[in-house]
Amino acid sequence: MTVGDMYASLTLLAGAIDSVQSFVTVFIAVYTLMIFAYVILSWVRSPYSTHPVVRFLHDVCDPYLRLFRRFLPPLGPVDLSPIVAVIALVVLERLVNGVLLENLK
């Protein structure tokens, strides 16, 4: 293997890692925004709205939030699961990006 081949493969690997990092960052940012929209709409809408956007947000966000609702005690009308879910997403993003950066070195 020549030096040029090694450089080309390292450049390709670095490009792939950069693409994965960008995907993870954008995916988590969009999902976090969807959770925020879900929370805000839960304050101003009826519980079983038939609007397509509300149904979509419910179908996408509620399964993930239910993971945290199982472990968090209810505090009356306050639901802490979106806060914990967003924190978990940020931690996951940092872990994935950190692991990918370590593999790049």
N, CA, C and O atoms as CSV, one atom per row, in Angstrom:
chain,resi,resn,atom,element,x,y,z
A,1,MET,N,N,0.853,-1.171,0.000
A,1,MET,CA,C,0.000,0.000,0.000
A,1,MET,C,C,0.901,1.237,0.000
A,1,MET,O,O,1.797,1.361,0.835
A,2,THR,N,N,0.664,2.110,-0.904
A,2,THR,CA,C,1.481,3.307,-1.011
A,2,THR,C,C,0.949,4.390,-0.083
A,2,THR,O,O,-0.143,4.280,0.476
A,3,VAL,N,N,1.743,5.426,0.063
A,3,VAL,CA,C,1.355,6.545,0.919
A,3,VAL,C,C,0.107,7.226,0.359
A,3,VAL,O,O,-0.766,7.647,1.118
A,4,GLY,N,N,0.023,7.332,-0.950
A,4,GLY,CA,C,-1.148,7.952,-1.572
A,4,GLY,C,C,-2.418,7.161,-1.309
A,4,GLY,O,O,-3.479,7.742,-1.080
A,5,ASP,N,N,-2.313,5.815,-1.342
A,5,ASP,CA,C,-3.484,4.978,-1.053
A,5,ASP,C,C,-3.924,5.136,0.399
A,5,ASP,O,O,-5.118,5.203,0.690
A,6,MET,N,N,-2.946,5.195,1.312
A,6,MET,CA,C,-3.288,5.359,2.722
A,6,MET,C,C,-3.940,6.721,2.969
A,6,MET,O,O,-4.903,6.828,3.728
A,7,TYR,N,N,-3.409,7.749,2.327
A,7,TYR,CA,C,-3.982,9.089,2.473
A,7,TYR,C,C,-5.397,9.136,1.923
A,7,TYR,O,O,-6.282,9.756,2.512
A,8,ALA,N,N,-5.606,8.475,0.787
A,8,ALA,CA,C,-6.943,8.460,0.185
A,8,ALA,C,C,-7.939,7.735,1.087
A,8,ALA,O,O,-9.070,8.190,1.254
A,9,SER,N,N,-7.522,6.606,1.669
A,9,SER,CA,C,-8.444,5.868,2.532
A,9,SER,C,C,-8.717,6.625,3.828
A,9,SER,O,O,-9.835,6.585,4.341
A,10,LEU,N,N,-7.700,7.323,4.368
A,10,LEU,CA,C,-7.928,8.128,5.572
A,10,LEU,C,C,-8.839,9.314,5.279
A,10,LEU,O,O,-9.674,9.679,6.107
A,11,THR,N,N,-8.683,9.908,4.118
A,11,THR,CA,C,-9.549,11.014,3.729
A,11,THR,C,C,-10.986,10.533,3.570
A,11,THR,O,O,-11.925,11.216,3.979
A,12,LEU,N,N,-11.153,9.360,2.975
A,12,LEU,CA,C,-12.490,8.779,2.813
A,12,LEU,C,C,-13.105,8.462,4.172
A,12,LEU,O,O,-14.289,8.716,4.395
A,13,LEU,N,N,-12.301,7.905,5.084
A,13,LEU,CA,C,-12.789,7.597,6.427
A,13,LEU,C,C,-13.180,8.868,7.172
A,13,LEU,O,O,-14.217,8.912,7.834
A,14,ALA,N,N,-12.348,9.901,7.061
A,14,ALA,CA,C,-12.655,11.167,7.731
A,14,ALA,C,C,-13.934,11.782,7.168
A,14,ALA,O,O,-14.730,12.347,7.918
A,15,GLY,N,N,-14.137,11.679,5.861
A,15,GLY,CA,C,-15.363,12.193,5.252
A,15,GLY,C,C,-16.587,11.430,5.718
A,15,GLY,O,O,-17.638,12.025,5.954
A,16,ALA,N,N,-16.461,10.104,5.854
A,16,ALA,CA,C,-17.586,9.284,6.319
A,16,ALA,C,C,-17.922,9.608,7.777
A,16,ALA,O,O,-19.093,9.720,8.139
A,17,ILE,N,N,-16.896,9.757,8.602
A,17,ILE,CA,C,-17.129,10.091,10.012
A,17,ILE,C,C,-17.772,11.464,10.129
A,17,ILE,O,O,-18.677,11.659,10.940
A,18,ASP,N,N,-17.314,12.411,9.331
A,18,ASP,CA,C,-17.899,13.745,9.344
A,18,ASP,C,C,-19.368,13.701,8.913
A,18,ASP,O,O,-20.199,14.415,9.474
A,19,SER,N,N,-19.687,12.872,7.928
A,19,SER,CA,C,-21.074,12.737,7.482
A,19,SER,C,C,-21.949,12.130,8.573
A,19,SER,O,O,-23.077,12.576,8.781
A,20,VAL,N,N,-21.442,11.123,9.265
A,20,VAL,CA,C,-22.208,10.494,10.352
A,20,VAL,C,C,-22.418,11.490,11.486
A,20,VAL,O,O,-23.507,11.566,12.054
A,21,GLN,N,N,-21.378,12.253,11.815
A,21,GLN,CA,C,-21.527,13.263,12.867
A,21,GLN,C,C,-22.571,14.306,12.487
A,21,GLN,O,O,-23.398,14.691,13.314
A,22,SER,N,N,-22.534,14.756,11.262
A,22,SER,CA,C,-23.516,15.742,10.807
A,22,SER,C,C,-24.923,15.175,10.862
A,22,SER,O,O,-25.853,15.861,11.285
A,23,PHE,N,N,-25.088,13.915,10.432
A,23,PHE,CA,C,-26.402,13.287,10.469
A,23,PHE,C,C,-26.919,13.188,11.903
A,23,PHE,O,O,-28.068,13.536,12.173
A,24,VAL,N,N,-26.079,12.718,12.819
A,24,VAL,CA,C,-26.494,12.566,14.218
A,24,VAL,C,C,-26.867,13.919,14.806
A,24,VAL,O,O,-27.879,14.036,15.497
A,25,THR,N,N,-26.061,14.942,14.539
A,25,THR,CA,C,-26.319,16.272,15.077
A,25,THR,C,C,-27.638,16.836,14.549
A,25,THR,O,O,-28.439,17.366,15.318
A,26,VAL,N,N,-27.861,16.725,13.257
A,26,VAL,CA,C,-29.095,17.262,12.659
A,26,VAL,C,C,-30.305,16.454,13.116
A,26,VAL,O,O,-31.345,17.033,13.428
A,27,PHE,N,N,-30.188,15.123,13.162
A,27,PHE,CA,C,-31.297,14.275,13.584
A,27,PHE,C,C,-31.727,14.619,15.007
A,27,PHE,O,O,-32.918,14.761,15.284
A,28,ILE,N,N,-30.759,14.753,15.904
A,28,ILE,CA,C,-31.092,15.040,17.296
A,28,ILE,C,C,-31.652,16.453,17.433
A,28,ILE,O,O,-32.553,16.677,18.241
A,29,ALA,N,N,-31.141,17.401,16.667
A,29,ALA,CA,C,-31.677,18.772,16.721
A,29,ALA,C,C,-33.125,18.801,16.235
A,29,ALA,O,O,-33.970,19.452,16.850
A,30,VAL,N,N,-33.416,18.106,15.148
A,30,VAL,CA,C,-34.786,18.081,14.619
A,30,VAL,C,C,-35.717,17.360,15.591
A,30,VAL,O,O,-36.842,17.806,15.817
A,31,TYR,N,N,-35.257,16.252,16.166
A,31,TYR,CA,C,-36.098,15.511,17.103
A,31,TYR,C,C,-36.355,16.330,18.369
A,31,TYR,O,O,-37.449,16.280,18.931
A,32,THR,N,N,-35.353,17.080,18.813
A,32,THR,CA,C,-35.535,17.951,19.971
A,32,THR,C,C,-36.569,19.036,19.673
A,32,THR,O,O,-37.421,19.329,20.511
A,33,LEU,N,N,-36.498,19.621,18.503
A,33,LEU,CA,C,-37.502,20.617,18.109
A,33,LEU,C,C,-38.896,20.005,18.035
A,33,LEU,O,O,-39.882,20.650,18.394
A,34,MET,N,N,-38.978,18.776,17.574
A,34,MET,CA,C,-40.281,18.104,17.515
A,34,MET,C,C,-40.825,17.857,18.920
A,34,MET,O,O,-42.031,17.969,19.142
A,35,ILE,N,N,-39.958,17.525,19.865
A,35,ILE,CA,C,-40.399,17.338,21.252
A,35,ILE,C,C,-40.905,18.661,21.816
A,35,ILE,O,O,-41.938,18.698,22.485
A,36,PHE,N,N,-40.180,19.750,21.548
A,36,PHE,CA,C,-40.636,21.062,22.014
A,36,PHE,C,C,-41.990,21.424,21.401
A,36,PHE,O,O,-42.867,21.932,22.099
A,37,ALA,N,N,-42.164,21.169,20.116
A,37,ALA,CA,C,-43.445,21.452,19.463
A,37,ALA,C,C,-44.551,20.592,20.074
A,37,ALA,O,O,-45.665,21.073,20.280
A,38,TYR,N,N,-44.255,19.341,20.361
A,38,TYR,CA,C,-45.222,18.434,20.981
A,38,TYR,C,C,-45.660,18.964,22.346
A,38,TYR,O,O,-46.845,18.949,22.678
A,39,VAL,N,N,-44.692,19.429,23.127
A,39,VAL,CA,C,-45.004,19.953,24.462
A,39,VAL,C,C,-45.857,21.214,24.353
A,39,VAL,O,O,-46.861,21.348,25.051
A,40,ILE,N,N,-45.463,22.129,23.487
A,40,ILE,CA,C,-46.223,23.383,23.339
A,40,ILE,C,C,-47.634,23.100,22.844
A,40,ILE,O,O,-48.593,23.695,23.336
A,41,LEU,N,N,-47.771,22.198,21.878
A,41,LEU,CA,C,-49.114,21.870,21.384
A,41,LEU,C,C,-49.948,21.138,22.428
A,41,LEU,O,O,-51.176,21.218,22.406
A,42,SER,N,N,-49.298,20.433,23.331
A,42,SER,CA,C,-50.067,19.750,24.388
A,42,SER,C,C,-50.671,20.755,25.361
A,42,SER,O,O,-51.629,20.427,26.062
A,43,TRP,N,N,-50.134,21.969,25.422
A,43,TRP,CA,C,-50.678,22.993,26.298
A,43,TRP,C,C,-51.883,23.686,25.690
A,43,TRP,O,O,-52.732,24.187,26.426
A,44,VAL,N,N,-51.982,23.729,24.357
A,44,VAL,CA,C,-53.016,24.547,23.722
A,44,VAL,C,C,-54.044,23.752,22.921
A,44,VAL,O,O,-54.924,24.355,22.307
A,45,ARG,N,N,-53.967,22.469,22.904
A,45,ARG,CA,C,-54.901,21.688,22.086
A,45,ARG,C,C,-55.736,20.762,22.952
A,45,ARG,O,O,-55.454,20.563,24.134
A,46,SER,N,N,-56.760,20.206,22.344
A,46,SER,CA,C,-57.547,19.193,23.047
A,46,SER,C,C,-56.753,17.888,23.048
A,46,SER,O,O,-55.915,17.679,22.171
A,47,PRO,N,N,-57.000,17.017,24.007
A,47,PRO,CA,C,-56.180,15.811,24.155
A,47,PRO,C,C,-56.167,14.890,22.931
A,47,PRO,O,O,-55.134,14.295,22.623
A,48,TYR,N,N,-57.267,14.768,22.248
A,48,TYR,CA,C,-57.329,13.841,21.114
A,48,TYR,C,C,-57.625,14.603,19.831
A,48,TYR,O,O,-58.648,14.384,19.183
A,49,SER,N,N,-56.717,15.497,19.478
A,49,SER,CA,C,-56.887,16.311,18.284
A,49,SER,C,C,-56.706,15.444,17.039
A,49,SER,O,O,-55.922,14.495,17.036
A,50,THR,N,N,-57.431,15.781,16.002
A,50,THR,CA,C,-57.321,15.023,14.753
A,50,THR,C,C,-56.513,15.767,13.698
A,50,THR,O,O,-56.434,15.318,12.555
A,51,HIS,N,N,-55.916,16.889,14.060
A,51,HIS,CA,C,-55.087,17.621,13.107
A,51,HIS,C,C,-53.869,16.755,12.750
A,51,HIS,O,O,-53.238,16.184,13.639
A,52,PRO,N,N,-53.538,16.655,11.465
A,52,PRO,CA,C,-52.448,15.758,11.049
A,52,PRO,C,C,-51.091,16.071,11.695
A,52,PRO,O,O,-50.331,15.155,12.007
A,53,VAL,N,N,-50.791,17.332,11.893
A,53,VAL,CA,C,-49.500,17.679,12.499
A,53,VAL,C,C,-49.459,17.212,13.951
A,53,VAL,O,O,-48.450,16.676,14.409
A,54,VAL,N,N,-50.545,17.415,14.659
A,54,VAL,CA,C,-50.603,17.000,16.064
A,54,VAL,C,C,-50.516,15.484,16.165
A,54,VAL,O,O,-49.811,14.958,17.026
A,55,ARG,N,N,-51.221,14.786,15.298
A,55,ARG,CA,C,-51.157,13.315,15.298
A,55,ARG,C,C,-49.749,12.825,14.973
A,55,ARG,O,O,-49.258,11.882,15.593
A,56,PHE,N,N,-49.098,13.469,13.997
A,56,PHE,CA,C,-47.732,13.088,13.634
A,56,PHE,C,C,-46.777,13.274,14.815
A,56,PHE,O,O,-45.987,12.384,15.130
A,57,LEU,N,N,-46.856,14.442,15.467
A,57,LEU,CA,C,-45.986,14.688,16.612
A,57,LEU,C,C,-46.257,13.695,17.737
A,57,LEU,O,O,-45.331,13.226,18.400
A,58,HIS,N,N,-47.523,13.383,17.944
A,58,HIS,CA,C,-47.864,12.390,18.971
A,58,HIS,C,C,-47.274,11.028,18.621
A,58,HIS,O,O,-46.678,10.366,19.471
A,59,ASP,N,N,-47.442,10.614,17.370
A,59,ASP,CA,C,-46.953,9.297,16.950
A,59,ASP,C,C,-45.429,9.200,16.986
A,59,ASP,O,O,-44.879,8.124,17.220
A,60,VAL,N,N,-44.746,10.324,16.753
A,60,VAL,CA,C,-43.282,10.303,16.712
A,60,VAL,C,C,-42.668,10.507,18.098
A,60,VAL,O,O,-41.694,9.837,18.441
A,61,CYS,N,N,-43.212,11.403,18.883
A,61,CYS,CA,C,-42.596,11.771,20.158
A,61,CYS,C,C,-43.057,10.936,21.340
A,61,CYS,O,O,-42.266,10.649,22.239
A,62,ASP,N,N,-44.312,10.547,21.353
A,62,ASP,CA,C,-44.857,9.890,22.538
A,62,ASP,C,C,-44.178,8.551,22.873
A,62,ASP,O,O,-43.949,8.296,24.055
A,63,PRO,N,N,-43.848,7.695,21.922
A,63,PRO,CA,C,-43.163,6.447,22.312
A,63,PRO,C,C,-41.824,6.695,23.024
A,63,PRO,O,O,-41.487,5.999,23.981
A,64,TYR,N,N,-41.073,7.684,22.551
A,64,TYR,CA,C,-39.793,8.003,23.196
A,64,TYR,C,C,-40.016,8.590,24.587
A,64,TYR,O,O,-39.303,8.248,25.530
A,65,LEU,N,N,-41.003,9.471,24.714
A,65,LEU,CA,C,-41.270,10.084,26.015
A,65,LEU,C,C,-41.815,9.070,27.012
A,65,LEU,O,O,-41.572,9.193,28.212
A,66,ARG,N,N,-42.552,8.067,26.530
A,66,ARG,CA,C,-43.081,7.033,27.427
A,66,ARG,C,C,-41.973,6.245,28.111
A,66,ARG,O,O,-42.160,5.741,29.218
A,67,LEU,N,N,-40.812,6.136,27.452
A,67,LEU,CA,C,-39.671,5.462,28.096
A,67,LEU,C,C,-39.313,6.135,29.413
A,67,LEU,O,O,-38.995,5.466,30.396
A,68,PHE,N,N,-39.366,7.442,29.427
A,68,PHE,CA,C,-38.992,8.195,30.625
A,68,PHE,C,C,-40.157,8.338,31.594
A,68,PHE,O,O,-39.942,8.454,32.801
A,69,ARG,N,N,-41.366,8.333,31.098
A,69,ARG,CA,C,-42.536,8.436,31.983
A,69,ARG,C,C,-42.661,7.205,32.882
A,69,ARG,O,O,-43.229,7.287,33.971
A,70,ARG,N,N,-42.136,6.075,32.433
A,70,ARG,CA,C,-42.195,4.866,33.255
A,70,ARG,C,C,-41.345,4.993,34.509
A,70,ARG,O,O,-41.660,4.398,35.540
A,71,PHE,N,N,-40.255,5.777,34.421
A,71,PHE,CA,C,-39.321,5.860,35.536
A,71,PHE,C,C,-39.465,7.131,36.370
A,71,PHE,O,O,-39.034,7.172,37.522
A,72,LEU,N,N,-40.062,8.154,35.797
A,72,LEU,CA,C,-40.230,9.409,36.524
A,72,LEU,C,C,-41.544,9.407,37.286
A,72,LEU,O,O,-42.584,9.055,36.729
A,73,PRO,N,N,-41.507,9.794,38.550
A,73,PRO,CA,C,-42.766,9.844,39.298
A,73,PRO,C,C,-43.618,11.011,38.813
A,73,PRO,O,O,-43.082,12.061,38.457
A,74,PRO,N,N,-44.941,10.840,38.796
A,74,PRO,CA,C,-45.804,11.952,38.387
A,74,PRO,C,C,-45.777,13.070,39.432
A,74,PRO,O,O,-45.819,12.824,40.637
A,75,LEU,N,N,-45.706,14.284,38.938
A,75,LEU,CA,C,-45.701,15.455,39.815
A,75,LEU,C,C,-46.941,16.290,39.563
A,75,LEU,O,O,-46.851,17.490,39.305
A,76,GLY,N,N,-48.086,15.659,39.640
A,76,GLY,CA,C,-49.334,16.356,39.361
A,76,GLY,C,C,-49.446,16.634,37.873
A,76,GLY,O,O,-49.267,15.729,37.058
A,77,PRO,N,N,-49.739,17.870,37.512
A,77,PRO,CA,C,-49.895,18.189,36.089
A,77,PRO,C,C,-48.568,18.422,35.360
A,77,PRO,O,O,-48.564,18.639,34.148
A,78,VAL,N,N,-47.449,18.381,36.077
A,78,VAL,CA,C,-46.146,18.648,35.468
A,78,VAL,C,C,-45.534,17.340,34.970
A,78,VAL,O,O,-45.411,16.371,35.719
A,79,ASP,N,N,-45.153,17.331,33.695
A,79,ASP,CA,C,-44.522,16.166,33.086
A,79,ASP,C,C,-43.061,16.492,32.818
A,79,ASP,O,O,-42.746,17.325,31.967
A,80,LEU,N,N,-42.174,15.831,33.549
A,80,LEU,CA,C,-40.745,16.087,33.396
A,80,LEU,C,C,-40.094,15.233,32.311
A,80,LEU,O,O,-38.911,15.409,32.020
A,81,SER,N,N,-40.835,14.326,31.717
A,81,SER,CA,C,-40.230,13.429,30.735
A,81,SER,C,C,-39.653,14.152,29.518
A,81,SER,O,O,-38.611,13.713,29.030
A,82,PRO,N,N,-40.249,15.228,28.990
A,82,PRO,CA,C,-39.597,15.909,27.863
A,82,PRO,C,C,-38.238,16.510,28.224
A,82,PRO,O,O,-37.317,16.504,27.407
A,83,ILE,N,N,-38.116,17.025,29.439
A,83,ILE,CA,C,-36.838,17.606,29.860
A,83,ILE,C,C,-35.770,16.523,29.939
A,83,ILE,O,O,-34.664,16.693,29.427
A,84,VAL,N,N,-36.104,15.417,30.577
A,84,VAL,CA,C,-35.154,14.321,30.706
A,84,VAL,C,C,-34.842,13.716,29.335
A,84,VAL,O,O,-33.704,13.329,29.070
A,85,ALA,N,N,-35.844,13.637,28.473
A,85,ALA,CA,C,-35.638,13.073,27.136
A,85,ALA,C,C,-34.696,13.940,26.307
A,85,ALA,O,O,-33.840,13.412,25.598
A,86,VAL,N,N,-34.839,15.243,26.385
A,86,VAL,CA,C,-33.952,16.142,25.636
A,86,VAL,C,C,-32.533,16.064,26.202
A,86,VAL,O,O,-31.566,16.055,25.441
A,87,ILE,N,N,-32.402,16.006,27.513
A,87,ILE,CA,C,-31.070,15.858,28.113
A,87,ILE,C,C,-30.430,14.553,27.664
A,87,ILE,O,O,-29.238,14.524,27.356
A,88,ALA,N,N,-31.205,13.474,27.621
A,88,ALA,CA,C,-30.674,12.194,27.156
A,88,ALA,C,C,-30.233,12.275,25.695
A,88,ALA,O,O,-29.217,11.685,25.326
A,89,LEU,N,N,-30.975,12.989,24.870
A,89,LEU,CA,C,-30.581,13.147,23.469
A,89,LEU,C,C,-29.269,13.922,23.342
A,89,LEU,O,O,-28.406,13.559,22.542
A,90,VAL,N,N,-29.122,14.976,24.123
A,90,VAL,CA,C,-27.884,15.775,24.072
A,90,VAL,C,C,-26.697,14.938,24.531
A,90,VAL,O,O,-25.626,14.992,23.927
A,91,VAL,N,N,-26.883,14.162,25.600
A,91,VAL,CA,C,-25.802,13.291,26.083
A,91,VAL,C,C,-25.459,12.243,25.025
A,91,VAL,O,O,-24.284,11.973,24.776
A,92,LEU,N,N,-26.463,11.663,24.413
A,92,LEU,CA,C,-26.225,10.674,23.357
A,92,LEU,C,C,-25.462,11.295,22.191
A,92,LEU,O,O,-24.536,10.683,21.658
A,93,GLU,N,N,-25.842,12.495,21.797
A,93,GLU,CA,C,-25.145,13.178,20.705
A,93,GLU,C,C,-23.672,13.392,21.045
A,93,GLU,O,O,-22.797,13.142,20.216
A,94,ARG,N,N,-23.405,13.848,22.248
A,94,ARG,CA,C,-22.017,14.089,22.642
A,94,ARG,C,C,-21.223,12.794,22.724
A,94,ARG,O,O,-20.050,12.760,22.351
A,95,LEU,N,N,-21.854,11.732,23.208
A,95,LEU,CA,C,-21.165,10.443,23.260
A,95,LEU,C,C,-20.831,9.928,21.866
A,95,LEU,O,O,-19.707,9.494,21.613
A,96,VAL,N,N,-21.800,9.976,20.971
A,96,VAL,CA,C,-21.571,9.479,19.613
A,96,VAL,C,C,-20.503,10.304,18.915
A,96,VAL,O,O,-19.599,9.748,18.290
A,97,ASN,N,N,-20.598,11.619,19.014
A,97,ASN,CA,C,-19.596,12.468,18.378
A,97,ASN,C,C,-18.220,12.285,19.008
A,97,ASN,O,O,-17.211,12.340,18.305
A,98,GLY,N,N,-18.161,12.069,20.322
A,98,GLY,CA,C,-16.885,11.816,20.982
A,98,GLY,C,C,-16.256,10.505,20.543
A,98,GLY,O,O,-15.050,10.437,20.305
A,99,VAL,N,N,-17.067,9.471,20.435
A,99,VAL,CA,C,-16.556,8.177,19.974
A,99,VAL,C,C,-16.069,8.280,18.533
A,99,VAL,O,O,-15.026,7.725,18.188
A,100,LEU,N,N,-16.815,8.981,17.699
A,100,LEU,CA,C,-16.407,9.126,16.308
A,100,LEU,C,C,-15.125,9.937,16.195
A,100,LEU,O,O,-14.286,9.633,15.347
A,101,LEU,N,N,-14.951,10.959,17.023
A,101,LEU,CA,C,-13.717,11.741,16.995
A,101,LEU,C,C,-12.530,10.918,17.461
A,101,LEU,O,O,-11.428,11.052,16.929
A,102,GLU,N,N,-12.754,10.060,18.461
A,102,GLU,CA,C,-11.679,9.192,18.940
A,102,GLU,C,C,-11.240,8.206,17.855
A,102,GLU,O,O,-10.053,7.902,17.734
A,103,ASN,N,N,-12.186,7.712,17.076
A,103,ASN,CA,C,-11.846,6.778,16.002
A,103,ASN,C,C,-11.130,7.468,14.857
A,103,ASN,O,O,-10.456,6.815,14.060
A,104,LEU,N,N,-11.268,8.765,14.770
A,104,LEU,CA,C,-10.620,9.514,13.705
A,104,LEU,C,C,-9.140,9.699,13.990
A,104,LEU,O,O,-8.339,9.800,13.061
A,105,LYS,N,N,-8.767,9.745,15.266
A,105,LYS,CA,C,-7.367,9.968,15.642
A,105,LYS,C,C,-6.509,8.754,15.386
A,105,LYS,O,O,-5.307,8.781,15.649
